[in-house]
Amino acid sequence: MKIAQVNAYHVRPRWGFVEIITDDGLSGWGEAVLEGHTDTVLECVHEMTEYLIGKDPGLIEDIWTTLYRAGFYRGGGVLMSAIAGIDQALWDIKGKHFNAPVNELIGGRCRDRIRVYSWIGGDRPSEVAEAARQKQKEGFTAIKMNATSELQFLDSYAKIDAAVERVASIREACGRDFGIAVDFHGRVHKPMAKILAKKLEEFDPMFIEEPVLCENMEYFGEIAACCNIPIATGERLYTRYDYKRLFKAGGVDIIQPDLSHAGGITEVRKIAAMAEAYDIALAPHCPLGPIALSSCLNVDAVSYNAVIQEQSIGIHYNKDKSVLDYVLNKDDFAFTDGYVAIPSKPGLGVEVNKELVIEENRTPHHWKNPVWRHNDGSIAEW
């Protein structure tokens, strides 16, 4: 069996899909995307194709290592996202070839299902209590929300108080046992992050996410000292070597590698094992599509330290198209009592609606994140 064809597709709302086809007709799907840079990532996939055609798709580790090491320059969001989509597609092919779910091929599952959470509140969070209550009625046991809109290095305490009041309203509406994850989204700089984290402590958040950006990872310990809230981060880290620095810096309790940014199943499986050695939990980042979600679930299945899974059904970014639009086996992605079952079908476990993918690719999306500015005209972190 040899790789015969590699196809890349733009699909709304902001994703990129990769299809690898073998000479005996097997096809595997991956999700290669760096939100806002899909054109660049898919062009990178095309550039890597010459390393793939004619190769045995089962030699995943060798192909991964070739794509990562043989090009001299390595790491970063674009290269690793392209590798991620290719890697997912290769695992999908391997699973279909052996008629087994990917999780059976990477160790076998240690759980039957995993808890999931749902997004509420939008980019500029509002009306969060009612939104959280609705998610609770739908069976979710946890939500995530952005903490606040843009904040300067030193900013108004009114913004801090408003963020705290939103979290308080959810706790009051949904009860003590409901999970509340608060995403600082890298919008908050260290001086205000310490204040906000300390004030949120009384409402027992499930975790706070990206209280500062990972480029300032040496300060996670300082923020952790300000509050008794688990700290999560990692969506903007791309290799095990990035995570090695993070683990050495300390202060983080939960890592959030993205299966479509951090080298796919092959790399994130290794990152998850590294984290387990540091007694750090795994909660993969996934505000993306169904192939990325399926890849996450297969890694969750075999990772003892996996605790909860992000998913983007109903997220504010998904305009016109959403996760299940591209899925033929929708029932396999049903959420029950706040959990989703581990994939059991061969490969990644997602049956992709190729007709819709091809139709979407005829009019490629051009999604970009908004550009925010502070009142003084300077750029704000989005």
C-alpha positions in Angstrom: 0.0 0.0 0.0 1.4 3.4 -1.1 0.2 7.0 -0.8 -1.1 8.0 -4.2 -2.8 11.4 -3.6 -3.0 14.2 -1.0 -5.8 16.7 -1.2 -6.4 19.8 0.9 -9.7 21.7 1.4 -11.0 24.9 2.9 -14.2 24.3 4.8 -16.3 26.8 6.7 -16.4 28.3 9.2 -12.6 28.5 9.5 -11.1 25.0 9.0 -8.8 23.1 6.7 -9.2 19.4 5.9 -6.6 17.0 4.5 -7.4 13.8 2.6 -4.8 11.2 1.9 -5.7 8.4 -0.6 -3.8 5.2 -1.1 -3.2 3.2 -4.3 -5.6 0.6 -3.1 -8.4 3.1 -2.5 -8.3 3.7 1.3 -8.7 7.3 2.3 -7.8 9.0 5.6 -8.9 12.4 6.8 -7.0 15.0 8.9 -7.7 18.6 10.0 -4.8 20.9 9.3 -5.6 24.4 10.4 -4.2 27.4 12.3 -7.2 29.6 12.8 -6.8 32.8 10.6 -3.9 31.2 8.7 -5.7 28.3 6.8 -4.3 29.4 3.4 -0.8 29.2 4.7 -1.2 25.9 6.4 -2.8 24.2 3.5 -0.1 25.5 1.2 2.4 24.0 3.6 0.5 20.6 3.2 1.0 20.9 -0.5 4.7 21.7 -0.1 5.1 18.5 2.1 3.3 16.3 -0.5 6.5 15.4 -2.2 7.7 13.6 1.0 4.5 11.6 1.0 3.7 10.3 -2.5 4.8 6.7 -3.0 5.4 6.1 0.7 3.9 3.4 2.9 1.2 5.2 4.9 1.7 2.8 7.8 5.2 4.1 8.6 3.7 7.0 10.5 6.6 7.6 12.9 9.1 7.7 10.0 6.9 10.0 7.9 6.4 12.3 10.9 10.1 12.5 11.7 10.9 13.2 8.0 8.4 16.1 7.9 9.7 17.5 11.2 13.4 17.0 11.0 14.4 16.7 7.3 13.3 20.3 6.4 15.9 21.8 8.8 13.6 24.5 10.1 11.0 23.1 12.5 8.3 23.8 15.0 5.9 26.8 15.1 2.2 27.0 14.3 2.3 26.6 10.5 4.7 23.7 10.1 3.3 21.8 13.0 -0.4 22.3 11.9 0.4 21.0 8.5 2.1 17.9 10.0 -0.8 17.5 12.4 -3.4 17.2 9.6 -1.2 14.7 7.7 -0.6 12.7 10.8 -4.3 12.4 11.6 -5.0 11.3 8.1 -2.3 8.6 8.3 -3.7 7.3 11.5 -7.2 7.2 10.0 -5.8 5.1 7.1 -4.0 2.7 9.5 -7.1 2.2 11.6 -9.2 1.5 8.5 -6.6 -0.9 7.2 -6.6 -2.9 10.4 -10.4 -2.4 10.9 -9.8 -1.0 14.3 -10.2 2.4 16.0 -7.0 4.4 16.4 -7.2 4.2 20.1 -6.8 0.4 19.9 -3.6 0.9 17.9 -2.0 3.4 20.3 -2.4 1.3 23.5 -6.1 0.6 23.9 -8.6 2.7 25.8 -8.4 3.2 29.6 -11.9 4.8 29.7 -15.2 4.4 27.8 -16.2 8.0 27.7 -14.9 11.5 28.5 -16.5 14.6 30.0 -17.0 17.5 27.6 -17.6 21.2 28.1 -19.4 23.8 26.0 -18.6 27.4 25.2 -20.8 30.3 26.3 -20.7 34.1 26.2 -18.9 35.0 23.0 -15.8 37.1 22.5 -17.1 39.8 24.8 -18.9 37.8 27.4 -22.4 38.7 28.3 -25.6 37.1 29.6 -23.5 34.1 30.8 -25.7 33.0 33.6 -28.7 32.2 31.4 -26.4 30.6 28.8 -24.8 28.4 31.4 -28.2 27.4 32.8 -29.3 26.4 29.3 -26.2 24.2 28.8 -26.9 22.6 32.2 -30.4 21.8 31.0 -28.9 20.2 27.9 -26.9 17.9 30.1 -23.6 19.6 30.2 -21.8 19.6 33.6 -19.3 22.3 32.6 -18.8 25.3 30.5 -16.0 27.6 29.4 -16.2 31.4 28.9 -13.9 34.2 28.1 -13.1 36.1 31.3 -13.2 39.6 29.9 -12.6 41.7 26.8 -9.3 43.5 26.3 -7.3 44.7 29.2 -4.3 47.0 29.4 -1.3 46.2 31.5 -3.0 48.4 34.2 -6.7 48.8 33.7 -9.9 49.7 35.4 -11.0 47.7 38.4 -14.5 48.0 37.0 -13.6 45.5 34.3 -12.2 43.1 36.9 -15.3 43.4 39.0 -17.5 42.8 36.0 -15.6 39.6 35.1 -16.0 38.4 38.7 -19.7 39.2 38.7 -20.2 37.1 35.6 -18.6 34.1 37.2 -20.5 34.7 40.4 -23.8 34.7 38.4 -23.0 31.3 36.9 -22.1 29.8 40.2 -25.4 31.1 41.7 -27.5 29.9 38.7 -25.9 26.5 38.3 -24.8 25.4 41.7 -21.6 24.5 43.4 -20.8 21.3 41.4 -21.1 22.9 38.0 -17.7 23.3 36.2 -16.7 26.8 35.3 -13.6 27.3 33.2 -12.5 30.9 32.7 -10.4 31.7 29.7 -8.1 34.7 30.1 -7.3 34.1 26.4 -3.9 35.8 26.7 -5.8 39.1 26.9 -4.7 39.8 30.4 -1.2 40.9 31.3 0.5 39.8 34.5 -0.3 42.8 36.7 -4.1 42.4 36.2 -4.0 38.6 35.8 -2.8 38.3 39.4 -5.7 40.5 40.7 -8.3 38.8 38.6 -7.2 35.3 39.5 -7.2 36.1 43.2 -10.7 37.6 43.1 -12.1 34.6 41.2 -10.9 32.1 43.7 -13.9 32.3 46.0 -16.2 30.9 43.1 -14.1 27.7 42.7 -13.5 27.8 39.0 -12.7 24.4 37.4 -9.6 26.2 35.9 -8.3 29.5 34.6 -6.8 29.3 31.1 -3.9 31.3 29.6 -3.7 33.8 32.5 -0.7 35.0 30.7 0.7 33.9 27.3 3.1 31.0 27.1 5.8 33.4 25.9 5.7 34.5 29.6 5.5 31.0 31.0 8.0 31.7 33.7 5.3 33.7 35.4 2.7 30.9 35.8 4.2 30.1 39.1 3.8 33.6 40.3 0.1 33.6 39.3 -0.4 30.2 40.9 0.9 31.7 44.2 -1.9 34.3 44.1 -4.8 31.8 44.0 -5.9 28.2 44.6 -7.2 27.7 41.1 -5.8 25.1 38.7 -4.0 26.8 35.8 -4.4 25.5 32.2 -2.5 26.5 29.1 -0.9 25.1 25.9 -3.0 25.9 22.8 -0.1 28.0 21.5 2.6 25.4 22.1 3.4 23.1 19.2 6.0 20.5 20.2 7.1 18.3 23.1 10.1 20.6 23.3 7.8 23.6 23.9 6.2 21.6 26.7 9.5 20.6 28.1 10.2 24.3 28.8 6.7 24.7 30.3 7.1 21.8 32.7 10.4 23.1 33.8 8.9 26.6 34.4 6.2 25.1 36.7 2.9 26.5 37.9 0.7 24.7 35.4 -1.8 22.0 36.4 -3.6 21.3 33.0 -2.1 21.2 29.5 -4.2 21.9 26.4 -2.3 20.8 23.3 -4.3 21.1 20.1 -4.3 18.0 18.0 -4.5 20.2 14.8 -1.7 22.5 15.9 0.8 20.4 17.8 1.8 17.7 15.4 -1.3 15.5 15.5 -1.9 12.3 17.3 1.8 11.2 17.2 3.1 14.2 19.0 0.3 14.9 21.4 0.4 11.3 22.6 4.0 11.9 23.6 3.2 15.3 25.2 0.4 13.7 27.2 2.7 11.0 28.5 5.3 13.7 29.5 2.6 15.6 31.4 1.6 12.5 33.3 5.1 12.2 34.7 4.7 15.6 36.1 1.2 14.8 37.6 -0.3 17.3 35.1 -3.8 16.8 33.6 -4.6 16.7 29.9 -7.6 18.7 28.4 -7.0 19.0 24.6 -7.8 22.3 22.9 -10.4 21.8 20.2 -12.6 24.8 19.1 -12.4 23.1 15.7 -14.1 20.6 13.5 -15.1 16.9 13.7 -11.8 15.4 12.5 -9.8 17.3 15.2 -12.4 16.3 17.8 -12.2 12.6 16.8 -8.4 12.8 17.0 -8.7 14.3 20.5 -11.0 11.6 21.6 -8.7 8.9 20.5 -5.8 10.4 22.5 -8.1 11.0 25.5 -9.0 7.3 25.3 -5.5 6.1 26.0 -4.2 9.0 28.2 -4.7 8.3 31.9 -4.4 12.0 32.8 -7.1 13.2 30.3 -9.8 14.9 32.3 -12.2 16.9 30.0 -12.5 17.6 26.3 -13.3 20.9 24.6 -15.6 20.8 21.6 -17.1 23.5 19.4 -20.7 22.6 18.8 -22.5 25.9 19.4 -19.4 28.0 19.8 -19.7 31.6 18.7 -17.1 31.2 15.9 -19.2 28.6 14.0 -21.2 30.7 11.5 -23.0 29.0 8.5 -21.4 25.6 9.1 -20.7 23.6 12.3 -19.1 20.4 13.4 -21.8 17.9 12.6 -22.5 19.3 9.2 -19.5 17.4 7.9 -20.3 14.2 9.7 -22.3 11.3 8.4 -22.3 9.3 11.6 -23.7 12.0 13.8 -25.0 9.7 16.5 -21.5 8.8 17.4 -20.9 12.4 18.6 -23.9 12.5 20.9 -23.4 14.0 24.3 -25.0 12.1 27.2 -24.9 13.5 30.8 -22.1 15.7 29.9 -19.9 13.0 28.3 -19.1 11.7 24.9 -18.3 8.1 24.0 -14.8 7.1 22.9 -14.7 6.4 19.1 -15.3 2.7 18.2 -15.4 2.8 14.4 -12.3 2.0 12.3 -9.8 4.8 12.0 -10.5 8.1 13.7 -14.2 7.2 14.0 -15.6 10.0 11.9 -17.3 9.5 8.5 -16.7 12.7 6.6 -19.2 14.1 4.2 -16.9 14.4 1.2 -19.5 15.9 -1.1 -20.0 18.8 1.3 -16.2 19.3 1.7 -15.7 19.5 -2.0 -18.6 22.0 -2.3 -17.2 24.2 0.5 -13.8 24.2 -1.1 -15.2 25.8 -4.3 -15.6 29.1 -2.4 -12.8 29.1 0.2 -13.4 30.9 3.4 -11.1 33.7 4.5 -11.7 33.7 8.3 -9.6 36.2 10.3 -9.8 37.0 14.0 -10.9 40.6 14.8 -8.2 43.2 15.4 -8.8 45.0 18.7 -7.4 48.3 19.9 -7.3 49.9 23.3 -8.7 53.4 23.9 -5.3 54.9 23.2 -5.1 53.3 19.8 -2.6 50.6 20.7 -3.2 47.0 19.6 -5.0 44.8 22.2 -4.6 41.1 22.6 -7.7 39.3 21.2 
